[in-house]
Amino acid sequence: MLTPRVGTVPDYEVDGETRVPWLLGTQLSTDAGPLARAPAGSRVLLVEAHGFARRLPYHVQKLTLVFAAMRAFRDRLREAGYDVVYLRAETFGEALETYFERYPADTLVLAPSPSHGSGRRLAELADAAGGAVELVDNELFVSTPAAFDRWAGDAHRYRHEEFYRHMRRETGVLMVDGEPVGGEWNYDADNRETPPLGWEPPRRRRFEPDERTRAVAAWVDAEFDTWGDPEGFAWPVTREDALTALESFASERLPAFGDYQDAMRRGEPAMAHSLLSPAINLGLIHPWEAIERVERAYAEDERVAINDAEGFVRQLLGWREFLRHVYRREMPALDRANQLEADRELPEAYWSAEARMACLGEAVGDVHDRGYAHHIQRLMVLANLATLWGVEPRQLNEWFHATFVDAYHWVTTPNVIEMGQYGAGVFATKPYVSSANYVDRMSDYCAGCPYDPDATVGEDACPLNALYWEFLDRNEDELRSSGRMGLMYSHVDRKREAGELEAIRERVARLRELEAEGRL
């Protein structure tokens, strides 16, 4: 049985007859949670609720992935002899009414989703349907809420690096005699190389849809108002394929991952990234399985360098766990956070995927085509531009939530509102914003772009440059006092003394006109 490695999970029993496991669509695991405690052949509840899919224009591949994975898991359990009650309904409430009409004496044993209020809402729906739900810990993580709370205490300001080191010590991952392998905790500085000309990323393992997945895709396309390209679906929807994806990454892509982790290239949304987040967030792979496999690859495969393995471990053992707990502790305020008082609409190019800016067009185009872009595209192109533009954080969060195949509210809210847009200041110590210089250094987007990455004003100047300086000017009262922004404000001061800020403001006003005309 797979359980968190940091913290203790309370014990409980599931007999599968009157205490029945209820699995959500993001808990497709036989090895963790209520189902792992149930005897073979027990009754299991799965609810395929459709109402949520009508609230936003979700990516067609995201809905296909979720529903196809649920149905594949249903069939796997039935083939293994489980009595699967698979209810398709508009709402969870309707499904629970049906279930408790059939099995009024049952208590459903549920590990709530990490998304805020999930357990409370579902328990209320069960009560309204005349039934009972017992809530237990969600074990599809490496650390428990109680363990994080002991580490964090009463703090409402968190530091990821401190938590990450704590998790390495507690689990022993990439540790020898109490010290980090290689002598350093963090090899982020070694994840920023630029691929040489002619470099090709290792092949991406594709999983062609079977008949069941093709049927789901056709139904999704007909049933829901979706966004994105339905063609080219290649995500794993079964446990077997998800494990194949993990093995493919560890043996083929991991040796190229570390150096070019932050690099961006036209036509390569994956680079050497693992592409495992959709499967992990569905429960098809436990994060501990992925961490162990990468640690083993580092130990056994001489091609895997420490910055390859540590870079992946930092994302999964550190960042994913950290965000889950910060979200849990800081909601619901985090969802509404907007300390820079940004209030502009999200540019239409995020939905149309049409932009003169090469970086924006490439990144949005990748998401449109595949429901995916890697983390630097997300942070330093998509979130960076929206932050500089002054987009109201909840709008950008909604866009990420709808368009990425691996996105859920607990994932996007801290990543987008806090890390991407500096909305609350609960762990971000400065806005992660940049001019064109960063994009030019870390990508090939600027080559061939109609905008000049070295110019700040003028019709051909890259929009990121003027937007960057206007953002600092606009938010000076909030940001100047930050110790990490002092250098940037010395540059603002020089531009102000030279009389350059007025031309920058005029350039930004012109950019807003261009955006309104669909010509950003």
Number of C-alpha atoms within 10 A of each C-alpha: 10 18 22 20 16 18 16 13 19 7 8 10 11 20 16 24 18 16 22 24 28 25 24 19 21 21 28 28 21 19 18 20 27 30 26 16 18 20 13 15 15 20 21 25 21 22 22 20 19 17 12 11 20 13 11 16 18 25 26 30 30 29 21 25 24 20 21 23 27 25 20 17 23 21 15 15 18 15 10 11 13 18 18 19 15 17 17 14 16 16 15 21 19 17 22 24 19 15 20 18 13 10 13 15 14 17 21 25 26 24 23 24 20 20 16 18 13 12 19 13 14 19 19 15 21 23 15 13 19 14 21 21 23 16 16 17 20 21 22 29 25 22 25 21 20 14 15 19 14 10 13 16 9 8 10 12 14 16 13 17 15 11 19 22 17 16 22 20 16 15 15 14 17 24 16 12 7 11 14 18 14 15 9 10 17 17 18 15 9 16 18 16 15 18 19 7 6 6 8 12 17 18 13 18 20 13 17 13 18 11 9 12 20 15 14 21 24 13 12 20 17 10 12 18 15 22 21 23 16 20 11 13 22 15 25 25 27 21 21 11 17 21 18 15 23 22 18 17 26 23 16 19 23 26 23 22 26 26 22 20 25 22 24 28 18 15 11 16 21 20 26 25 24 19 21 20 17 23 29 23 22 23 25 27 26 24 25 20 14 22 22 14 18 26 20 15 21 22 14 10 13 9 14 24 19 21 24 25 25 28 20 23 24 23 14 21 25 21 17 18 23 23 20 19 20 22 23 18 16 16 17 12 11 21 23 15 21 20 14 20 13 18 14 14 14 20 18 16 19 22 17 15 18 18 19 15 19 19 26 21 21 25 27 27 25 22 26 24 20 25 26 25 26 22 18 18 26 19 19 22 25 23 26 23 25 25 31 26 24 20 20 23 31 20 16 25 23 18 19 27 23 26 27 23 27 23 21 18 18 21 20 25 30 30 23 26 26 26 23 28 34 25 27 22 20 18 17 19 18 16 21 17 22 19 22 24 14 13 21 16 15 20 18 18 20 21 12 9 15 14 20 19 21 14 16 24 19 16 14 14 18 23 27 26 24 26 26 23 25 22 18 20 19 15 14 15 10 11 18 17 11 11 10 13 16 13 10 12 18 12 12 19 13 12 15 13 10 9 11 15 19 12 14 22 19 15 22 24 13 16 19 16 13 12 14 12 10 15 15 20
